[in-house]
Amino acid sequence: MKIYRYITGKDDNAFCHRITEALNNGFELYGQPTLTFDQAKAQVICGQVITKEVEGVEYDPSLDLSSL
């Protein structure tokens, strides 16, 4: 099964650590990152798609994809 996640967050060190952790847990970057500016919060928001192939797991809508 292939897992798809779109991680978003404030463009800061914590966001980079979330992506780094995912990469070290077997996820791969997919496509280009996205950036937008939240005027209400006056901050840049990042987004990055990551994917991971997981053997022996069948898709079920109740799966917590962030735990795989």
CHARMM-style PDB file with segment names, atoms N, HN, CA, C and O in Angstrom:
ATOM      1  N   MET     1       0.847  -1.162   0.000  1.00  0.00      PROA
ATOM      2  CA  MET     1       0.000   0.000   0.000  1.00  0.00      PROA
ATOM      3  C   MET     1       0.902   1.238   0.000  1.00  0.00      PROA
ATOM      4  O   MET     1       1.928   1.267   0.680  1.00  0.00      PROA
ATOM      5  N   LYS     2       0.522   2.227  -0.745  1.00  0.00      PROA
ATOM      6  HN  LYS     2      -0.312   2.204  -1.297  1.00  0.00      PROA
ATOM      7  CA  LYS     2       1.258   3.489  -0.768  1.00  0.00      PROA
ATOM      8  C   LYS     2       0.497   4.502   0.090  1.00  0.00      PROA
ATOM      9  O   LYS     2      -0.705   4.706  -0.076  1.00  0.00      PROA
ATOM     10  N   ILE     3       1.232   5.128   1.009  1.00  0.00      PROA
ATOM     11  HN  ILE     3       2.209   4.962   1.144  1.00  0.00      PROA
ATOM     12  CA  ILE     3       0.662   6.143   1.896  1.00  0.00      PROA
ATOM     13  C   ILE     3       0.975   7.524   1.333  1.00  0.00      PROA
ATOM     14  O   ILE     3       2.078   7.778   0.848  1.00  0.00      PROA
ATOM     15  N   TYR     4      -0.011   8.407   1.404  1.00  0.00      PROA
ATOM     16  HN  TYR     4      -0.906   8.201   1.798  1.00  0.00      PROA
ATOM     17  CA  TYR     4       0.126   9.793   0.955  1.00  0.00      PROA
ATOM     18  C   TYR     4      -0.169  10.694   2.135  1.00  0.00      PROA
ATOM     19  O   TYR     4      -1.184  10.535   2.814  1.00  0.00      PROA
ATOM     20  N   ARG     5       0.727  11.643   2.377  1.00  0.00      PROA
ATOM     21  HN  ARG     5       1.552  11.772   1.826  1.00  0.00      PROA
ATOM     22  CA  ARG     5       0.479  12.642   3.421  1.00  0.00      PROA
ATOM     23  C   ARG     5       0.883  14.005   2.894  1.00  0.00      PROA
ATOM     24  O   ARG     5       1.836  14.137   2.127  1.00  0.00      PROA
ATOM     25  N   TYR     6       0.146  15.006   3.318  1.00  0.00      PROA
ATOM     26  HN  TYR     6      -0.628  14.899   3.942  1.00  0.00      PROA
ATOM     27  CA  TYR     6       0.472  16.392   2.989  1.00  0.00      PROA
ATOM     28  C   TYR     6       0.703  17.104   4.310  1.00  0.00      PROA
ATOM     29  O   TYR     6      -0.237  17.388   5.051  1.00  0.00      PROA
ATOM     30  N   ILE     7       1.956  17.387   4.591  1.00  0.00      PROA
ATOM     31  HN  ILE     7       2.720  17.157   3.988  1.00  0.00      PROA
ATOM     32  CA  ILE     7       2.315  18.023   5.851  1.00  0.00      PROA
ATOM     33  C   ILE     7       2.371  19.530   5.638  1.00  0.00      PROA
ATOM     34  O   ILE     7       2.984  20.018   4.689  1.00  0.00      PROA
ATOM     35  N   THR     8       1.721  20.254   6.538  1.00  0.00      PROA
ATOM     36  HN  THR     8       1.223  19.858   7.310  1.00  0.00      PROA
ATOM     37  CA  THR     8       1.724  21.711   6.464  1.00  0.00      PROA
ATOM     38  C   THR     8       2.110  22.284   7.816  1.00  0.00      PROA
ATOM     39  O   THR     8       1.981  21.622   8.847  1.00  0.00      PROA
ATOM     40  N   GLY     9       2.580  23.504   7.799  1.00  0.00      PROA
ATOM     41  HN  GLY     9       2.685  24.042   6.962  1.00  0.00      PROA
ATOM     42  CA  GLY     9       2.908  24.182   9.047  1.00  0.00      PROA
ATOM     43  C   GLY     9       3.666  25.465   8.796  1.00  0.00      PROA
ATOM     44  O   GLY     9       4.089  25.762   7.679  1.00  0.00      PROA
ATOM     45  N   LYS    10       3.823  26.208   9.859  1.00  0.00      PROA
ATOM     46  HN  LYS    10       3.479  25.967  10.767  1.00  0.00      PROA
ATOM     47  CA  LYS    10       4.590  27.451   9.825  1.00  0.00      PROA
ATOM     48  C   LYS    10       6.000  27.134   9.330  1.00  0.00      PROA
ATOM     49  O   LYS    10       6.583  26.117   9.705  1.00  0.00      PROA
ATOM     50  N   ASP    11       6.543  28.014   8.484  1.00  0.00      PROA
ATOM     51  HN  ASP    11       6.069  28.841   8.179  1.00  0.00      PROA
ATOM     52  CA  ASP    11       7.900  27.841   7.951  1.00  0.00      PROA
ATOM     53  C   ASP    11       8.910  28.144   9.052  1.00  0.00      PROA
ATOM     54  O   ASP    11       9.394  29.265   9.201  1.00  0.00      PROA
ATOM     55  N   ASP    12       9.206  27.088   9.822  1.00  0.00      PROA
ATOM     56  HN  ASP    12       8.812  26.177   9.701  1.00  0.00      PROA
ATOM     57  CA  ASP    12      10.157  27.252  10.914  1.00  0.00      PROA
ATOM     58  C   ASP    12      10.930  25.953  11.133  1.00  0.00      PROA
ATOM     59  O   ASP    12      10.756  24.987  10.390  1.00  0.00      PROA
ATOM     60  N   ASN    13      11.758  25.937  12.127  1.00  0.00      PROA
ATOM     61  HN  ASN    13      11.900  26.722  12.730  1.00  0.00      PROA
ATOM     62  CA  ASN    13      12.587  24.786  12.446  1.00  0.00      PROA
ATOM     63  C   ASN    13      11.739  23.542  12.742  1.00  0.00      PROA
ATOM     64  O   ASN    13      12.110  22.433  12.357  1.00  0.00      PROA
ATOM     65  N   ALA    14      10.624  23.721  13.413  1.00  0.00      PROA
ATOM     66  HN  ALA    14      10.322  24.621  13.727  1.00  0.00      PROA
ATOM     67  CA  ALA    14       9.752  22.590  13.767  1.00  0.00      PROA
ATOM     68  C   ALA    14       9.213  21.903  12.515  1.00  0.00      PROA
ATOM     69  O   ALA    14       9.137  20.675  12.473  1.00  0.00      PROA
ATOM     70  N   PHE    15       8.835  22.683  11.489  1.00  0.00      PROA
ATOM     71  HN  PHE    15       8.896  23.680  11.523  1.00  0.00      PROA
ATOM     72  CA  PHE    15       8.345  22.101  10.241  1.00  0.00      PROA
ATOM     73  C   PHE    15       9.453  21.271   9.585  1.00  0.00      PROA
ATOM     74  O   PHE    15       9.209  20.160   9.114  1.00  0.00      PROA
ATOM     75  N   CYS    16      10.657  21.815   9.560  1.00  0.00      PROA
ATOM     76  HN  CYS    16      10.855  22.717   9.942  1.00  0.00      PROA
ATOM     77  CA  CYS    16      11.785  21.080   8.966  1.00  0.00      PROA
ATOM     78  C   CYS    16      12.055  19.785   9.721  1.00  0.00      PROA
ATOM     79  O   CYS    16      12.379  18.769   9.105  1.00  0.00      PROA
ATOM     80  N   HSD    17      11.929  19.806  11.031  1.00  0.00      PROA
ATOM     81  HN  HSD    17      11.666  20.631  11.532  1.00  0.00      PROA
ATOM     82  CA  HSD    17      12.128  18.590  11.826  1.00  0.00      PROA
ATOM     83  C   HSD    17      11.040  17.559  11.519  1.00  0.00      PROA
ATOM     84  O   HSD    17      11.330  16.364  11.482  1.00  0.00      PROA
ATOM     85  N   ARG    18       9.799  17.992  11.299  1.00  0.00      PROA
ATOM     86  HN  ARG    18       9.563  18.963  11.330  1.00  0.00      PROA
ATOM     87  CA  ARG    18       8.722  17.057  10.963  1.00  0.00      PROA
ATOM     88  C   ARG    18       9.013  16.351   9.641  1.00  0.00      PROA
ATOM     89  O   ARG    18       8.816  15.142   9.523  1.00  0.00      PROA
ATOM     90  N   ILE    19       9.478  17.102   8.656  1.00  0.00      PROA
ATOM     91  HN  ILE    19       9.638  18.084   8.753  1.00  0.00      PROA
ATOM     92  CA  ILE    19       9.803  16.509   7.361  1.00  0.00      PROA
ATOM     93  C   ILE    19      11.020  15.590   7.498  1.00  0.00      PROA
ATOM     94  O   ILE    19      11.028  14.489   6.948  1.00  0.00      PROA
ATOM     95  N   THR    20      12.041  16.035   8.222  1.00  0.00      PROA
ATOM     96  HN  THR    20      12.034  16.929   8.669  1.00  0.00      PROA
ATOM     97  CA  THR    20      13.242  15.221   8.422  1.00  0.00      PROA
ATOM     98  C   THR    20      12.901  13.912   9.122  1.00  0.00      PROA
ATOM     99  O   THR    20      13.406  12.856   8.740  1.00  0.00      PROA
ATOM    100  N   GLU    21      12.056  13.972  10.136  1.00  0.00      PROA
ATOM    101  HN  GLU    21      11.646  14.830  10.446  1.00  0.00      PROA
ATOM    102  CA  GLU    21      11.643  12.750  10.832  1.00  0.00      PROA
ATOM    103  C   GLU    21      10.926  11.801   9.876  1.00  0.00      PROA
ATOM    104  O   GLU    21      11.191  10.599   9.880  1.00  0.00      PROA
ATOM    105  N   ALA    22      10.022  12.334   9.060  1.00  0.00      PROA
ATOM    106  HN  ALA    22       9.807  13.310   9.057  1.00  0.00      PROA
ATOM    107  CA  ALA    22       9.298  11.500   8.097  1.00  0.00      PROA
ATOM    108  C   ALA    22      10.254  10.844   7.106  1.00  0.00      PROA
ATOM    109  O   ALA    22      10.106   9.661   6.798  1.00  0.00      PROA
ATOM    110  N   LEU    23      11.225  11.591   6.608  1.00  0.00      PROA
ATOM    111  HN  LEU    23      11.345  12.552   6.859  1.00  0.00      PROA
ATOM    112  CA  LEU    23      12.202  11.033   5.671  1.00  0.00      PROA
ATOM    113  C   LEU    23      13.005   9.911   6.321  1.00  0.00      PROA
ATOM    114  O   LEU    23      13.315   8.909   5.676  1.00  0.00      PROA
ATOM    115  N   ASN    24      13.336  10.076   7.583  1.00  0.00      PROA
ATOM    116  HN  ASN    24      13.084  10.890   8.107  1.00  0.00      PROA
ATOM    117  CA  ASN    24      14.094   9.056   8.298  1.00  0.00      PROA
ATOM    118  C   ASN    24      13.234   7.865   8.712  1.00  0.00      PROA
ATOM    119  O   ASN    24      13.759   6.850   9.169  1.00  0.00      PROA
ATOM    120  N   ASN    25      11.918   7.985   8.555  1.00  0.00      PROA
ATOM    121  HN  ASN    25      11.492   8.810   8.185  1.00  0.00      PROA
ATOM    122  CA  ASN    25      11.000   6.878   8.814  1.00  0.00      PROA
ATOM    123  C   ASN    25      10.509   6.241   7.515  1.00  0.00      PROA
ATOM    124  O   ASN    25       9.492   5.548   7.501  1.00  0.00      PROA
ATOM    125  N   GLY    26      11.240   6.481   6.424  1.00  0.00      PROA
ATOM    126  HN  GLY    26      12.066   7.044   6.435  1.00  0.00      PROA
ATOM    127  CA  GLY    26      10.953   5.793   5.173  1.00  0.00      PROA
ATOM    128  C   GLY    26      10.097   6.534   4.170  1.00  0.00      PROA
ATOM    129  O   GLY    26       9.857   6.020   3.078  1.00  0.00      PROA
ATOM    130  N   PHE    27       9.627   7.731   4.505  1.00  0.00      PROA
ATOM    131  HN  PHE    27       9.823   8.149   5.393  1.00  0.00      PROA
ATOM    132  CA  PHE    27       8.847   8.515   3.548  1.00  0.00      PROA
ATOM    133  C   PHE    27       9.779   9.141   2.526  1.00  0.00      PROA
ATOM    134  O   PHE    27      10.968   9.323   2.789  1.00  0.00      PROA
ATOM    135  N   GLU    28       9.237   9.470   1.359  1.00  0.00      PROA
ATOM    136  HN  GLU    28       8.272   9.322   1.146  1.00  0.00      PROA
ATOM    137  CA  GLU    28       9.983  10.161   0.309  1.00  0.00      PROA
ATOM    138  C   GLU    28       9.237  11.421  -0.074  1.00  0.00      PROA
ATOM    139  O   GLU    28       8.008  11.467  -0.047  1.00  0.00      PROA
ATOM    140  N   LEU    29      10.000  12.445  -0.431  1.00  0.00      PROA
ATOM    141  HN  LEU    29      10.999  12.408  -0.453  1.00  0.00      PROA
ATOM    142  CA  LEU    29       9.373  13.679  -0.913  1.00  0.00      PROA
ATOM    143  C   LEU    29       8.672  13.399  -2.228  1.00  0.00      PROA
ATOM    144  O   LEU    29       9.144  12.603  -3.040  1.00  0.00      PROA
ATOM    145  N   TYR    30       7.544  14.059  -2.433  1.00  0.00      PROA
ATOM    146  HN  TYR    30       7.160  14.706  -1.774  1.00  0.00      PROA
ATOM    147  CA  TYR    30       6.807  13.927  -3.680  1.00  0.00      PROA
ATOM    148  C   TYR    30       6.470  15.324  -4.164  1.00  0.00      PROA
ATOM    149  O   TYR    30       5.754  16.064  -3.490  1.00  0.00      PROA
ATOM    150  N   GLY    31       6.978  15.680  -5.313  1.00  0.00      PROA
ATOM    151  HN  GLY    31       7.560  15.078  -5.860  1.00  0.00      PROA
ATOM    152  CA  GLY    31       6.694  16.999  -5.874  1.00  0.00      PROA
ATOM    153  C   GLY    31       7.420  18.110  -5.137  1.00  0.00      PROA
ATOM    154  O   GLY    31       8.258  17.874  -4.267  1.00  0.00      PROA
ATOM    155  N   GLN    32       7.073  19.306  -5.509  1.00  0.00      PROA
ATOM    156  HN  GLN    32       6.392  19.498  -6.216  1.00  0.00      PROA
ATOM    157  CA  GLN    32       7.695  20.496  -4.947  1.00  0.00      PROA
ATOM    158  C   GLN    32       6.954  20.961  -3.690  1.00  0.00      PROA
ATOM    159  O   GLN    32       5.746  20.757  -3.574  1.00  0.00      PROA
ATOM    160  N   PRO    33       7.667  21.580  -2.754  1.00  0.00      PROA
ATOM    161  CA  PRO    33       6.983  22.154  -1.594  1.00  0.00      PROA
ATOM    162  C   PRO    33       6.142  23.352  -2.026  1.00  0.00      PROA
ATOM    163  O   PRO    33       6.384  23.956  -3.071  1.00  0.00      PROA
ATOM    164  N   THR    34       5.163  23.679  -1.212  1.00  0.00      PROA
ATOM    165  HN  THR    34       4.966  23.189  -0.363  1.00  0.00      PROA
ATOM    166  CA  THR    34       4.326  24.845  -1.480  1.00  0.00      PROA
ATOM    167  C   THR    34       4.516  25.857  -0.361  1.00  0.00      PROA
ATOM    168  O   THR    34       4.820  25.492   0.775  1.00  0.00      PROA
ATOM    169  N   LEU    35       4.336  27.123  -0.691  1.00  0.00      PROA
ATOM    170  HN  LEU    35       4.090  27.419  -1.614  1.00  0.00      PROA
ATOM    171  CA  LEU    35       4.422  28.201   0.284  1.00  0.00      PROA
ATOM    172  C   LEU    35       3.259  29.151   0.084  1.00  0.00      PROA
ATOM    173  O   LEU    35       2.851  29.421  -1.045  1.00  0.00      PROA
ATOM    174  N   THR    36       2.737  29.649   1.170  1.00  0.00      PROA
ATOM    175  HN  THR    36       3.069  29.430   2.087  1.00  0.00      PROA
ATOM    176  CA  THR    36       1.721  30.682   1.116  1.00  0.00      PROA
ATOM    177  C   THR    36       1.918  31.595   2.311  1.00  0.00      PROA
ATOM    178  O   THR    36       2.568  31.215   3.285  1.00  0.00      PROA
ATOM    179  N   PHE    37       1.365  32.785   2.246  1.00  0.00      PROA
ATOM    180  HN  PHE    37       0.837  33.093   1.455  1.00  0.00      PROA
ATOM    181  CA  PHE    37       1.498  33.731   3.344  1.00  0.00      PROA
ATOM    182  C   PHE    37       0.159  33.911   4.023  1.00  0.00      PROA
ATOM    183  O   PHE    37      -0.823  34.280   3.378  1.00  0.00      PROA
ATOM    184  N   ASP    38       0.111  33.655   5.321  1.00  0.00      PROA
ATOM    185  HN  ASP    38       0.908  33.355   5.845  1.00  0.00      PROA
ATOM    186  CA  ASP    38      -1.097  33.849   6.125  1.00  0.00      PROA
ATOM    187  C   ASP    38      -1.060  35.271   6.673  1.00  0.00      PROA
ATOM    188  O   ASP    38      -0.322  35.561   7.614  1.00  0.00      PROA
ATOM    189  N   GLN    39      -1.855  36.152   6.083  1.00  0.00      PROA
ATOM    190  HN  GLN    39      -2.455  35.916   5.318  1.00  0.00      PROA
ATOM    191  CA  GLN    39      -1.830  37.553   6.491  1.00  0.00      PROA
ATOM    192  C   GLN    39      -2.329  37.750   7.916  1.00  0.00      PROA
ATOM    193  O   GLN    39      -1.820  38.608   8.637  1.00  0.00      PROA
ATOM    194  N   ALA    40      -3.308  36.973   8.326  1.00  0.00      PROA
ATOM    195  HN  ALA    40      -3.722  36.275   7.741  1.00  0.00      PROA
ATOM    196  CA  ALA    40      -3.854  37.115   9.674  1.00  0.00      PROA
ATOM    197  C   ALA    40      -2.796  36.817  10.735  1.00  0.00      PROA
ATOM    198  O   ALA    40      -2.761  37.468  11.779  1.00  0.00      PROA
ATOM    199  N   LYS    41      -1.939  35.839  10.469  1.00  0.00      PROA
ATOM    200  HN  LYS    41      -1.968  35.311   9.621  1.00  0.00      PROA
ATOM    201  CA  LYS    41      -0.889  35.464  11.425  1.00  0.00      PROA
ATOM    202  C   LYS    41       0.464  36.066  11.067  1.00  0.00      PROA
ATOM    203  O   LYS    41       1.422  35.948  11.831  1.00  0.00      PROA
ATOM    204  N   ALA    42       0.541  36.714   9.903  1.00  0.00      PROA
ATOM    205  HN  ALA    42      -0.238  36.810   9.283  1.00  0.00      PROA
ATOM    206  CA  ALA    42       1.784  37.325   9.409  1.00  0.00      PROA
ATOM    207  C   ALA    42       2.928  36.308   9.396  1.00  0.00      PROA
ATOM    208  O   ALA    42       4.019  36.571   9.900  1.00  0.00      PROA
ATOM    209  N   GLN    43       2.649  35.131   8.801  1.00  0.00      PROA
ATOM    210  HN  GLN    43       1.762  34.917   8.392  1.00  0.00      PROA
ATOM    211  CA  GLN    43       3.684  34.097   8.719  1.00  0.00      PROA
ATOM    212  C   GLN    43       3.550  33.294   7.430  1.00  0.00      PROA
ATOM    213  O   GLN    43       2.471  33.191   6.846  1.00  0.00      PROA
ATOM    214  N   VAL    44       4.669  32.734   7.011  1.00  0.00      PROA
ATOM    215  HN  VAL    44       5.545  32.818   7.486  1.00  0.00      PROA
ATOM    216  CA  VAL    44       4.707  31.880   5.833  1.00  0.00      PROA
ATOM    217  C   VAL    44       4.331  30.466   6.261  1.00  0.00      PROA
ATOM    218  O   VAL    44       4.820  29.966   7.275  1.00  0.00      PROA
ATOM    219  N   ILE    45       3.456  29.820   5.480  1.00  0.00      PROA
ATOM    220  HN  ILE    45       3.059  30.226   4.657  1.00  0.00      PROA
ATOM    221  CA  ILE    45       3.019  28.452   5.729  1.00  0.00      PROA
ATOM    222  C   ILE    45       3.592  27.572   4.622  1.00  0.00      PROA
ATOM    223  O   ILE    45       3.454  27.881   3.438  1.00  0.00      PROA
ATOM    224  N   CYS    46       4.236  26.470   5.019  1.00  0.00      PROA
ATOM    225  HN  CYS    46       4.347  26.219   5.980  1.00  0.00      PROA
ATOM    226  CA  CYS    46       4.819  25.508   4.084  1.00  0.00      PROA
ATOM    227  C   CYS    46       3.921  24.292   3.961  1.00  0.00      PROA
ATOM    228  O   CYS    46       3.145  23.974   4.861  1.00  0.00      PROA
ATOM    229  N   GLY    47       4.044  23.626   2.832  1.00  0.00      PROA
ATOM    230  HN  GLY    47       4.675  23.885   2.100  1.00  0.00      PROA
ATOM    231  CA  GLY    47       3.388  22.348   2.636  1.00  0.00      PROA
ATOM    232  C   GLY    47       4.292  21.441   1.826  1.00  0.00      PROA
ATOM    233  O   GLY    47       4.967  21.894   0.902  1.00  0.00      PROA
ATOM    234  N   GLN    48       4.308  20.151   2.172  1.00  0.00      PROA
ATOM    235  HN  GLN    48       3.760  19.783   2.923  1.00  0.00      PROA
ATOM    236  CA  GLN    48       5.120  19.191   1.433  1.00  0.00      PROA
ATOM    237  C   GLN    48       4.401  17.854   1.406  1.00  0.00      PROA
ATOM    238  O   GLN    48       3.992  17.335   2.445  1.00  0.00      PROA
ATOM    239  N   VAL    49       4.251  17.299   0.207  1.00  0.00      PROA
ATOM    240  HN  VAL    49       4.583  17.720  -0.637  1.00  0.00      PROA
ATOM    241  CA  VAL    49       3.685  15.961   0.065  1.00  0.00      PROA
ATOM    242  C   VAL    49       4.794  14.948   0.276  1.00  0.00      PROA
ATOM    243  O   VAL    49       5.907  15.104  -0.228  1.00  0.00      PROA
ATOM    244  N   ILE    50       4.465  13.891   1.040  1.00  0.00      PROA
ATOM    245  HN  ILE    50       3.561  13.765   1.449  1.00  0.00      PROA
ATOM    246  CA  ILE    50       5.381  12.776   1.237  1.00  0.00      PROA
ATOM    247  C   ILE    50       4.618  11.480   0.976  1.00  0.00      PROA
ATOM    248  O   ILE    50       3.410  11.405   1.204  1.00  0.00      PROA
ATOM    249  N   THR    51       5.326  10.470   0.501  1.00  0.00      PROA
ATOM    250  HN  THR    51       6.306  10.531   0.316  1.00  0.00      PROA
ATOM    251  CA  THR    51       4.711   9.169   0.256  1.00  0.00      PROA
ATOM    252  C   THR    51       5.607   8.078   0.819  1.00  0.00      PROA
ATOM    253  O   THR    51       6.806   8.272   1.019  1.00  0.00      PROA
ATOM    254  N   LYS    52       4.994   6.922   1.071  1.00  0.00      PROA
ATOM    255  HN  LYS    52       4.020   6.764   0.908  1.00  0.00      PROA
ATOM    256  CA  LYS    52       5.734   5.782   1.605  1.00  0.00      PROA
ATOM    257  C   LYS    52       5.037   4.505   1.170  1.00  0.00      PROA
ATOM    258  O   LYS    52       3.812   4.403   1.238  1.00  0.00      PROA
ATOM    259  N   GLU    53       5.813   3.542   0.729  1.00  0.00      PROA
ATOM    260  HN  GLU    53       6.808   3.625   0.674  1.00  0.00      PROA
ATOM    261  CA  GLU    53       5.294   2.218   0.376  1.00  0.00      PROA
ATOM    262  C   GLU    53       5.362   1.347   1.629  1.00  0.00      PROA
ATOM    263  O   GLU    53       6.427   1.196   2.227  1.00  0.00      PROA
ATOM    264  N   VAL    54       4.217   0.773   2.025  1.00  0.00      PROA
ATOM    265  HN  VAL    54       3.351   0.896   1.538  1.00  0.00      PROA
ATOM    266  CA  VAL    54       4.147  -0.080   3.213  1.00  0.00      PROA
ATOM    267  C   VAL    54       3.671  -1.456   2.783  1.00  0.00      PROA
ATOM    268  O   VAL    54       2.574  -1.609   2.246  1.00  0.00      PROA
ATOM    269  N   GLU    55       4.512  -2.456   3.025  1.00  0.00      PROA
ATOM    270  HN  GLU    55       5.403  -2.332   3.461  1.00  0.00      PROA
ATOM    271  CA  GLU    55       4.177  -3.832   2.664  1.00  0.00      PROA
ATOM    272  C   GLU    55       3.320  -4.471   3.752  1.00  0.00      PROA
ATOM    273  O   GLU    55       3.477  -4.169   4.935  1.00  0.00      PROA
ATOM    274  N   GLY    56       2.419  -5.352   3.344  1.00  0.00      PROA
ATOM    275  HN  GLY    56       2.292  -5.597   2.383  1.00  0.00      PROA
ATOM    276  CA  GLY    56       1.637  -6.136   4.290  1.00  0.00      PROA
ATOM    277  C   GLY    56       0.501  -5.399   4.974  1.00  0.00      PROA
ATOM    278  O   GLY    56      -0.082  -5.915   5.927  1.00  0.00      PROA
ATOM    279  N   VAL    57       0.178  -4.206   4.507  1.00  0.00      PROA
ATOM    280  HN  VAL    57       0.652  -3.787   3.733  1.00  0.00      PROA
ATOM    281  CA  VAL    57      -0.929  -3.442   5.082  1.00  0.00      PROA
ATOM    282  C   VAL    57      -1.919  -3.146   3.966  1.00  0.00      PROA
ATOM    283  O   VAL    57      -1.536  -2.685   2.891  1.00  0.00      PROA
ATOM    284  N   GLU    58      -3.190  -3.414   4.227  1.00  0.00      PROA
ATOM    285  HN  GLU    58      -3.501  -3.789   5.101  1.00  0.00      PROA
ATOM    286  CA  GLU    58      -4.231  -3.096   3.257  1.00  0.00      PROA
ATOM    287  C   GLU    58      -4.913  -1.805   3.682  1.00  0.00      PROA
ATOM    288  O   GLU    58      -5.082  -1.530   4.870  1.00  0.00      PROA
ATOM    289  N   TYR    59      -5.298  -1.025   2.686  1.00  0.00      PROA
ATOM    290  HN  TYR    59      -5.160  -1.249   1.721  1.00  0.00      PROA
ATOM    291  CA  TYR    59      -5.935   0.256   2.974  1.00  0.00      PROA
ATOM    292  C   TYR    59      -7.271   0.064   3.678  1.00  0.00      PROA
ATOM    293  O   TYR    59      -8.070  -0.801   3.318  1.00  0.00      PROA
ATOM    294  N   ASP    60      -7.486   0.883   4.676  1.00  0.00      PROA
ATOM    295  HN  ASP    60      -6.837   1.586   4.968  1.00  0.00      PROA
ATOM    296  CA  ASP    60      -8.753   0.944   5.392  1.00  0.00      PROA
ATOM    297  C   ASP    60      -8.928   2.392   5.828  1.00  0.00      PROA
ATOM    298  O   ASP    60      -7.986   2.973   6.369  1.00  0.00      PROA
ATOM    299  N   PRO    61     -10.092   3.000   5.615  1.00  0.00      PROA
ATOM    300  CA  PRO    61     -10.290   4.409   5.975  1.00  0.00      PROA
ATOM    301  C   PRO    61     -10.042   4.718   7.450  1.00  0.00      PROA
ATOM    302  O   PRO    61      -9.835   5.880   7.799  1.00  0.00      PROA
ATOM    303  N   SER    62     -10.056   3.716   8.319  1.00  0.00      PROA
ATOM    304  HN  SER    62     -10.225   2.772   8.035  1.00  0.00      PROA
ATOM    305  CA  SER    62      -9.846   3.972   9.739  1.00  0.00      PROA
ATOM    306  C   SER    62      -8.359   3.994  10.119  1.00  0.00      PROA
ATOM    307  O   SER    62      -8.031   4.264  11.274  1.00  0.00      PROA
ATOM    308  N   LEU    63      -7.460   3.717   9.174  1.00  0.00      PROA
ATOM    309  HN  LEU    63      -7.727   3.498   8.235  1.00  0.00      PROA
ATOM    310  CA  LEU    63      -6.024   3.719   9.451  1.00  0.00      PROA
ATOM    311  C   LEU    63      -5.558   5.122   9.874  1.00  0.00      PROA
ATOM    312  O   LEU    63      -5.989   6.124   9.304  1.00  0.00      PROA
ATOM    313  N   ASP    64      -4.688   5.179  10.862  1.00  0.00      PROA
ATOM    314  HN  ASP    64      -4.337   4.364  11.325  1.00  0.00      PROA
ATOM    315  CA  ASP    64      -4.000   6.417  11.223  1.00  0.00      PROA
ATOM    316  C   ASP    64      -2.735   6.471  10.374  1.00  0.00      PROA
ATOM    317  O   ASP    64      -1.709   5.908  10.754  1.00  0.00      PROA
ATOM    318  N   LEU    65      -2.802   7.141   9.233  1.00  0.00      PROA
ATOM    319  HN  LEU    65      -3.637   7.598   8.925  1.00  0.00      PROA
ATOM    320  CA  LEU    65      -1.694   7.150   8.289  1.00  0.00      PROA
ATOM    321  C   LEU    65      -0.432   7.771   8.865  1.00  0.00      PROA
ATOM    322  O   LEU    65       0.672   7.442   8.431  1.00  0.00      PROA
ATOM    323  N   SER    66      -0.581   8.664   9.836  1.00  0.00      PROA
ATOM    324  HN  SER    66      -1.478   8.931  10.189  1.00  0.00      PROA
ATOM    325  CA  SER    66       0.601   9.283  10.426  1.00  0.00      PROA
ATOM    326  C   SER    66       1.373   8.335  11.317  1.00  0.00      PROA
ATOM    327  O   SER    66       2.511   8.630  11.683  1.00  0.00      PROA
ATOM    328  N   SER    67       0.787   7.199  11.680  1.00  0.00      PROA
ATOM    329  HN  SER    67      -0.137   6.959  11.382  1.00  0.00      PROA
ATOM    330  CA  SER    67       1.476   6.250  12.550  1.00  0.00      PROA
ATOM    331  C   SER    67       2.190   5.156  11.776  1.00  0.00      PROA
ATOM    332  O   SER    67       2.900   4.348  12.375  1.00  0.00      PROA
ATOM    333  N   LEU    68       2.020   5.109  10.452  1.00  0.00      PROA
ATOM    334  HN  LEU    68       1.443   5.765   9.965  1.00  0.00      PROA
ATOM    335  CA  LEU    68       2.639   4.047   9.658  1.00  0.00      PROA
ATOM    336  C   LEU    68       4.014   4.452   9.155  1.00  0.00      PROA
ATOM    337  OT1 LEU    68       4.675   3.673   8.469  1.00  0.00      PROA
TER     338      LEU     68
END
